[in-house]
Amino acid sequence: MSKPIIYESLKNAKRIKVYIPYNQYNIRVNFKTLDSTFWHPNQKLWSIINTPENLILIKDIFKNDFIIMPYKASKKIEVRSLNTKAEDALLLLEKTLLLKRYSLSSVRSYKKHLSVFFSNFMEYDFKQITKEQIEGFIYQLIKKNSISESYQNQMINAIKAYYELVLELPREYYNIKRPKRSLSLPNVLSEQEVLKIIQHPKNLKHRAILTTIYSAGLRISELPNLRVVDIHSNDGYIYIKDCKGKKDRKTVLAKNLLILLRKYYKQYKPSYWLFEGINGDKYSKSSITSIFRRAVKETNSNPWATVHTLRHSFATHCLQNNVNLRHIQNMLGHNSSKTTEIYTKTIEINNKNITSPLDLLLKKNNLQT
């Protein structure tokens, strides 16, 4: 069993960060009773105000059975004001990406990361910057700023977009080294945890939102874009338009979800978007997250879970119910079956669903240990 971790506070840090393994329920409950505790979902860490008294309380709750580790936080990256050449290059990137119909969020992300890159190479002719110089730049970000693997990949994507899409240089020439892919498994909720979460909201719209995400395996970004006409009740499917990768797809429409959506429709009468926000606008992703976080907290479910965990759980539960992997791939909208196959590793393994060769061997020979 893994132990709780207390991270050494940085100089002048206002909070102490701690890691509490999910299976140590009692410790987590006791920690939450302390004043000023807070859950950081992105970091999957808890924190409390940094005082000597609080540190003593934490150690007492952990019963001196814990690990102390240094906390390595990313350092702020300094960005110089861009000159005219760099600003023009950013505008050209934006124009190219918009013409290729990249999403606005992708355009903003690429421009943000490329601004950091350009601010370090404004004295150079951008076309003459070598692959080795680019990798040296990323190496310095890792060493000096402790950037995450995600930030590193986003930076590489932005640089490649400029050189390959804007300057139209060969892809092979800018085959920049990427971090080794993490083999971590998706976080998955049990069927009972999902049931508690989706049935917890008293508000009918909130319950319908969480149930729709789980029952159809949706991404959080796809839920607000659902239209009333996307629910094909006669044919038993939900139509997902312009999902990730600019693709359309179909996913299953659960019979019980249809019953719930009909109750919801009669009460709220949405006109265009299936789930409307204020003034008939799309429902916001932040509101969906708030609904989910409240349901998780009030049901004492896995605090590491996010809205996307419902999608992971949908895929895993489909596999457990012997749904064909190809069908799951299509419902999730994965290009490659290899992406979907990760869920074969999330299926629960225990002696209730798998018989060990030892049990079979002894049973055949009428023996016992």
C-alpha positions, 0 to 999 in steps of 0.5 A, a space after each residue: 500500500 502506498 504511503 501519504 506524501 508530505 511535500 517540502 514547502 518552497 520558500 515563502 510558500 503559503 500552503 503545504 501540499 500533500 498526497 493521500 492515496 485514494 484507498 486510504 479513506 479514513 486518513 483523507 476524511 480526517 485530513 478534510 476535517 482540518 481548517 483551510 484544506 483544499 483539493 487541487 484536481 489538476 495536481 491531484 494533491 491536497 493542501 493546507 495553510 502552511 503553519 508549523 501547527 498544521 504540519 504537526 496536525 498532518 503528521 499526527 493524522 498520518 500517524 508518522 507513516 508517511 514520506 517527505 519529498 521535495 516539491 518541484 514546481 514549474 518556474 515562470 518563463 520570462 517572455 520579452 516583448 516581441 519585435 515587429 518581425 516576431 509579431 508578423 510571424 505570429 499573425 501569419 501563423 494565426 491566418 494559416 491556422 484559421 484558414 485550415 479551420 483550427 479551433 480558436 482554442 488551438 490557435 490561442 495555445 499555438 500563439 502563446 507558446 510560439 511567443 515564448 519561442 520567438 522571444 528567445 530567437 528574435 535576433 535570428 532569421 527564423 528560417 535559419 534556426 536549426 533543429 539542434 537550436 530548437 532542441 537546445 531551447 526546449 532543453 533549457 526550459 526543462 532544466 531552468 523552468 521545470 516545464 511539464 511533459 504536456 507543456 513540452 509537447 504543446 511547445 513542440 506542436 506550436 513550433 512544428 505548426 510554424 515551420 511545417 504549415 507556415 514556412 512549409 519546410 519538410 516535416 522530417 527536418 523538424 522531427 523534434 525529440 518528444 518526451 517519452 509517452 507516459 504509460 499511466 492508465 486512465 482513472 476509472 470509477 466503479 459502476 456503483 460510484 458512477 451511479 451515486 454521482 449521476 443520481 446525486 443532483 436534485 436538479 433535473 438538468 444537472 442530473 441529465 447532464 451528468 447522465 448524458 456524458 456517462 451514458 454516451 461516453 462524451 467529452 466535456 467539450 461535446 456536451 454543450 454542442 449537443 442540439 435538440 435535433 442530435 437526439 435520434 430517439 427512433 434510431 437509438 443514437 446521439 449524433 455528435 457534430 464537429 467533435 475532436 479532429 473535426 469529425 462527426 460520429 454517432 454514439 449510443 442513446 441509452 433507453 433510460 437516458 431517453 426517458 430522463 431527457 424527455 422529462 427534462 425537455 418537458 420541464 425546460 423546453 430547450 429550443 436549439 441547444 439541448 442544454 441551454 445556459 443563460 439567455 439560451 446560450 450553450 451551457 458552459 464547461 465550467 458549470 458542468 465541472 462545478 456540477 460534477 465536483 459537487 456530486 463527487 464531494 457530496 457522495 464521497 466518491 474518488 476525489 481524483 475523478 474529473 468529468 472526463 473520468 465518466 468517459 473513461 468509465 463508460 469505455 471500461 464498463 462497455 468492455 466489462 459488458 462484452 461490447 465489441 472493441 470496434 463499437 467502443 472505438 466508434 462511439 468514442 471517436 478514436 482514429 486508432 484502435 490502439 487508443 481504445 485498447 488502453 481500456 483493456 488494461 483498466 478492467 478490474 482484476 479479481 477472483 470474482 471475474 477471473 479464475 486462477 489456474 491454481 483454482 482450476 488445477 486443484 479443482 480438477 484433481 479434487 484437492 485443496 491447499 
